Amino acid sequence: MTDFEARMLIDGKLVEGEAGAFANINPANEDVLGEVSDASKADMNRAIDAARRSFDETDWSTDHQLRKRCLEQLHEAIEGELEELREELIAEVGAPRAVTHGPQLDAPFADGLKYPARLIETFPWEADLGDTVVSVTGVNTTRKVWHEPVGVVGAIVPWNFPFEVAVNKLGQALATGNTVVLKPAPDTPFNATRLGRLIAENTDIPAGVVNVVTASDHLVGEELTLSPKVDMISFTGSTAVGKRIMEKGAATMKRLFLELGGKSATIVLEDADFNTACLIGVGPLLHAGQGCAAPTRMLLPRSRYEEGVAILKAIYENITPGDPQDPGTLCGPVISAKQQARVLGYIAKGVDEGATMLVGSTQAPTALDLYTKGFWVSPTLFTDVDNSMTIAQEEIFGPVLVVIPYEDEDDAVRIANDSPYGLAGNVMSGSLERSLAVARRLRAGFIGLNGTAGYGADTPFGGYKNSGVGRQNGIAGFEQYTEIKSVAYPAG
């Protein structure tokens, strides 16, 4: 088993928490993996003070070459412990090993730091608007636009893809010259404390530029939102918490990036190859459906509805929850007993509201081959679903797919857009032109066509409506960590 880091990183030092320590639980078997430092509000405010001081009193915000070198050093340090980090994520997140070879670890590691490091060299930090005679002064004036860092960023990370989210927040926030207080979810702290140790021991990142604060009490994290010393909150997590951050941050006019929940729809058009198109229905089983962009609503044409349902039924009957250590496992445990109860409650609600539970159970599996404990939910397939049902409108965050019939293309678009969320979506068609046309009508920020997805450090990710504010990654994500300053002076 990998060696876990229990200490936090505050002001360049690896330290214990004033509130003691709390246990980190393996969701597959409920074993205690170890303990991690538990921060007090005073600890958090020490971290905020360190980040504020390092931004205001050092040249971190202006030294492009230092920032580039430090990001490259951190990438190399992570690479040296990549396999240990993989085992850590499998253990504390319950992430299937196969998923770590994609979006859980390998994909964000590849470019999460290297892409923003490259952007330091190519980003237009200064733009020239040219000379003009300004009407209010009559003076021939040179005008510039500068991009500067926002300041201190509070980066709050969820438990479902913790390394992926953390490395992308750190990469872009640090590349743009900000300082950061990173707050991981209490369910998955060890990957963040590992990053803290690697930063302290293997990089030239100055003390206070990155702080990692772990806490069992969510109100410790809320200090980031309340503090006037924090300029921006970068949060990935639930819509309910995102709204609270927006409300609490209003008092100090916080800049916000909020990547929130989703209820993403896949529209399978009648001209699609159903044997291929319906395979996307496996998406909610990947990592037990604990993904904000998981395609949890599938819309099938009524004319081919039974055909699609038969394909999906075969998929759901043949995938069972399994040991996340097994390379063949797709569906592992959910993160906690609380989350397990939440998902099972939604499944029961679906039955109560009249949907057909074609595959699945309202009860947790009592045992698996290897484990008699853990937080397990059976893959669940609902048919005969009306889009107004709770299971079609609310984010379940478990291995649950709802299948909804539609009459024609207009009806499919209407149903897909009839959601408080707008994070992601998919269109499956035999015609690229038709799938592109439908994609233009969808009110969502991240659309995949015909089985593809645009995930990457260079691709903006985020949503419409209740799915958030702003974008992570890409030029759009880079820019949101900057302030824009317009400068004018007499032309020479």
N, C-alpha and C positions, 0 to 999 in steps of 0.2 A: 504494500500500500504506500502511496505517496506520502511525503512529509508535508503536513499542513502548516501554514504560517498563522499563528494566533494573534500576532501584534498588529496594531494600527500604524499608519505612517502619518505623523503630525510634525510639521516644521522640520522635515528632514530626518527625523528620528523615529525608530520603531519602538512603540510604547504600548504599555498596558492601558486598559480603560478604567476610569474611576469607578464605574458601576460594577466592576468585577468581570465576569465572563458568562457566556451563554453557550448552550450546546447546539452543535450543527448535526442534523439528523439525516441519515440516508433514507430517502423516501421509498426505496425498494424493500427494505427490511426493518426499518425503524431503529437500526443500530445508531449509537452515538459515534459519529466520526471523530469528534474532538470538540474542544471548546475554543471560542474566539473572544477577543477582548470586547467588553461591553462598554460603550461610551456613555458618558453623561452629557448633559447639555453644556456643561463647562468644557468638556473635551471638544465638542463640536465648535464651540465659540473660539477655542484656542486654534483650531484648524482654520476657521474663517479668518481670524486675525493674521495667521501666518500667510494665508493666500493673499489677503489684502496688502500686507506689508511687502511681499515679494513682487506683487504687481506694481505697487506705487514707488518702491525704493530701489529696484534693480532694473537692469536693462533687458530683462527677459522679453518684454513686450516689443522691443525694437531690434533685437539681435536675431536676424533671420537665420544666419548660419549656425548659431548656437542651437536654435530650435530644431533645425533640420538634423544636425548631428545627434541631438538627444533622442529624437524620434527613431532614427536609424539604430542607435544604441539599444533602445528599448525593444525594437523588433528583434535584434540579434539576441538579446537576453531571453526573450520569450522563446525564440527558436531553440535555445539551449535547454529549455525545460518543457518543450512542447508535449512530449509524451507524458510527463508527470502531470501537466495541466489537463491533458485528455482524461487521465484516470480520475483526477479530482472532479472534473465536470460530470463524469459518469456517476461518481459516488454521491456528490452533493445535490446535483440537479435531477438525477435519475434519467439523464439523457441517454438514449440508446447509443451504443458505440458507433453505429452507422451514421447517426446524425452528427456526431463530432467530426466526421470526415467531410461534412458539408457546412451548413450554416451555423452550427454550434461552435465550431473552432477553426477548422482549416480554412474555410472561405474568408472569414473576417481577419484571421491572422495574415493571410497572403498579402492583403493590401490595406488593411484598416489603419496602419501607421505609415506605410510606404507611400500610399497615394497622397495624403495630405502633406507629407514631407516633400514630395515632388511639387505640389502646388505652391509651396513657399517660394519656389524659384520662378514660377510662371504666372502666378495670380497677379492681376493688374492692381497692385496696391495704390497706385496713383494713376488717375486718368486726366488727360488734358482736354478741356472743353474749348480751347482756343481763345483768341483775343476778340473782344467786342467792345463797342462803346455802350456802356450801361446807361439806360435812359434816365435813371434817377440822379446820376452824378454827371453825366456827359463826359466821363473819363474813359479813355481806352484802357480796358481791364483784361488782365490775364486771369483765367479761372481754372482751378484744379479741384479734383475730387479725390480725397484720401480715404482709404479703408484702414481703420484702426481697431485694435481688440476692444471687446466690450468691457473687460475687467475681470472680476472674480465670477467664476461659473460654478454653481452648485449642480453637480451631475448625479442624478438619482436613477438607479439601475434596477430593473425587475429581476425576478428569479428564473424566468423561463429560458432566456438566452443571455445569461449575465455577462459572459466574456465578450460575446459579439457586440452587445450594446455598449459595454464599458470601453472597449478598444476603439470603437467608432466615435464615441463622445470624446475620449481623450485625444485621439488623433487630430480631430478637427479643432477642438478647443485650444489645444497646445500649439498647433501649427499656426493658428491665427494670433498667438501671443497672449492668450488669456492664462490665468492661473485657475486651479481647479480644486474643489473639495468633492471627492467621489464618495457617494453613499450607496453601498450595495444593499440588496434586500437581506433581511436577517435570515432567510431560508438558505441563502447561497453566498456566504461571505468569503470562503477560502480562496476563490479565484481572484477576488479583489485584493485580499491581503497579500497574495503571492505577487500581484502586480506592484503593490507597495514596496515589498522587499526588493524586487528586481530594480525598481526605480532608485531605491536608496543605495543599493550595492553595486549597480552595474551601469549607471548613467551619470552624466554631468548635469542632470536637471537640478537646478539650485534648490536649496531648502525652502519649503513653503510653496513652491510652484505646483506640486501635486500633493494632496493630502488624502488619505483613505481612512474613513471613519466608519466603524461597524457598530451597530447598536440594535438591541432587541426591541427598543421602544421607538415606535414610528414618530413620536413627537420630538425625538432628538433630531431626526432628519428635517422636521418642520422648521427648525431653527434656520436652515438655509433659506427658506421662503420668507421668514419674518425679518431676517437681519438686513439692515440698510447697507451693510458692508458687502453684500452679495448683489452683483449687478444683473445676473441672468440665472434662470433655472432651466436646465436641460433634463427633462423628465421623460422616461418611457415607462408606461404602466397603464393602470385602469383609467377609464374615463372619469369615474367618480373621484379618484384622487387628483386627476388632472384639473378638474373643476375646482377642487379645494385649493390647489396650488394657485390657480388663476385668481381666485377670490382673495386668499390671504396675501398674495404677492401684490395686489393692487395698491395696498397702502404705501409701498415703496416703489411703485411703478416698475416692477420687475420685467425685464425682457424675458420672453418665454419661448422655448421649444417644447412642445408637448406631442409625443407620439403615443396615441392612446389605443382604445379598443377597436374591434372590427367585427363585422358579421358578413364576411365576403361571399359574394354569389358567383357561381360558375354557370354561365348560360351555355347549354349544349344545343346548338341549332340543329334543325332536322336533317341538314345535309352533311352532318359530321359522321365520321366513322365511329360508331358508338363503342366498339370494342376498345378503341384507343381513347376516345373522349371521356368515357366514364371512369377510366383509370385514375383521373384526377380526384375521384371520390376517396382515394386512399389518403388524401391530404390531411383530413382531421384525425387520422390514426397516427400520423408521424409525430413522435414525441407526445403521444396521448392528447393531441389536439391543443397543446399549450403553446399556441402561436397566434399573435394578433392578426396575422394575415391569412390564417388557415381558411381554406375554402369550405366553409361550414354549411352553406346553402347550395344545393344543386337544382337548377331549373331545367326540367326536361319538357320537350314538346308533348302535348297530350297525345298526338298521333303516334308517338314512339315511347310513351311513358312506361308501359309494361316491359318493353324490351330493355330499357335502361335500368329499371328497378331490378330485373333479374340479374343483370351484370353486377350491380352494386351489392345485391344480396350474396352473391358468390364471393365477392371480395371480403365482405364483413364477416361471413361465416368462417373464412379461412385465415383470418388474422386474429391472433389472440395476444393479450398482454404477455410480455416475456421479460426475462432477465436482461437489464440494460447492458450487462457485460457481454452478452452474446452478440456477435457481429450480425446475426440474422434477425435480430429484434428490431421492429419498427415502433411498436407501441409499448412504452415503459409505464412506470407508475405516474400518477399525478403527484404534485409536490408535497402535499400535506394532508392530514386528516380533515382540516378545514376545507381544503379544496375538493377533496373526495366527497364530503357531505354536500357541498355546493353543487357539484356536477350531478350527483345522484338525485338531488332535489329537483334539478331541471328535468331530468329524465322522467321522474314521477309526474311532474307538471305536464310534460308532453302527453303522457298517457291520459291524465285527467282531462286534458283539453280536447281529446278525441283523435289525436294522431295515432297511426298504427306503428307500434314498435316491432318492426319486421325482424330485426336482429338486436339482441342486447338484453339487459336486465336492469331492473330498478334497484337491485342489491349488488354490493361489491362482491367480486369473486372471493371465496373463502380461503383459497389456497392456490398457489402455483407449484410447479414442479420443484422449485428451489426454495420458495419462501412461504411461510405460513403467516407472515406479517407483512406490512407495507400498505401503501395507499393506491389501491388498484380499482379501475373501472373497466367494465367490459365494453368493447367497441359496440356502438349503438347506432342503428340505422332506422330513422323514422320516415315513413311514407304517408301519403294522404294528409300532407301538411298544408295548412292555409298560412299565407305569409303574415297574417295578423296574430298567429299563435305566439305565445311567449318564447318557445324554443326557436322560432324563426326571427324574432326581433331582438332578443337579448344575447349577449356574448356568454357562452357557456364555459369555454376554455377547458374542454374535455373531449374525449374521443367520440363525438356525436355529429352525425350528418343528417340534415333534414332535406327531403326531396320534395320539390314543389312542381306541379304541372303548370304549363302555360299554354295559351291558345295560339298566339302568333308572336312575331318578333316584337311588335310594339308592347304586347302584354308582358313579354319577358323583360324588356327594359324597364317597364313600369314597376314590376315586382322587385327587380334588382335594386332599383333606386328607392323603393319604399322601405327605408331603413334609417334609423337615426345615425348610422355609421356610414363611412365612405372611405375605408382604408384601401382595400384591394378588390380585385375581381378577375374573372377569367372568361374568355369567350372561345368556344370550340366550334369550328366550322370547316367544311370542305373547301371554303373559298377564303383566301387571305383578305381580299377586298371586302367581303361581307363582314368578316370578323373585325377588321379595322373600322368599318362604318359603325358597327354596334359599339365598339370600344369608345368611340367619340361621344356616344350618348350616355355613357355610364358616369355617375357622379362619385368617382373614387380616384385615389391618387396613384395606384400601382396596379396596372393591368397586364395580365399575361394572355397571349393569344396562342391557341393551338398547342398547348402543352409547354410553353416556354415561360420563363420568369426573368426579369431584368435585374435581379439582385447583384449588387457589387458596390465597392467603395466609391465608384464614380457615378452611381445612379441615385438620384434623389428618392428618398423613401418617406412617406407620410400620407396623411389622409385629409379628406374633406369632412365637414360637419363634426359630429362628436368624435371623430377619429383623430382630431388634433389640430395643432397649429405649427406650421413650419415643416421643414424637411431635414432628415438626417442623410448625410453623404452627398457626394456630387458637389458641383460648384454652388448650388443653392444651399446645401448644408454648410459649406465653408463660409459663405457670405453671412449666414445668420449669426455667426460668432463674431461679427465685426460691426462697428459703428461707422457711419458715413459722415465725413466732415467736408464741407464745401469751403474752399479758400479762394479769395480774390485779392489781387494787388495790381497796382498800376503797371501797364505793359511797358517794358523797357525797350 
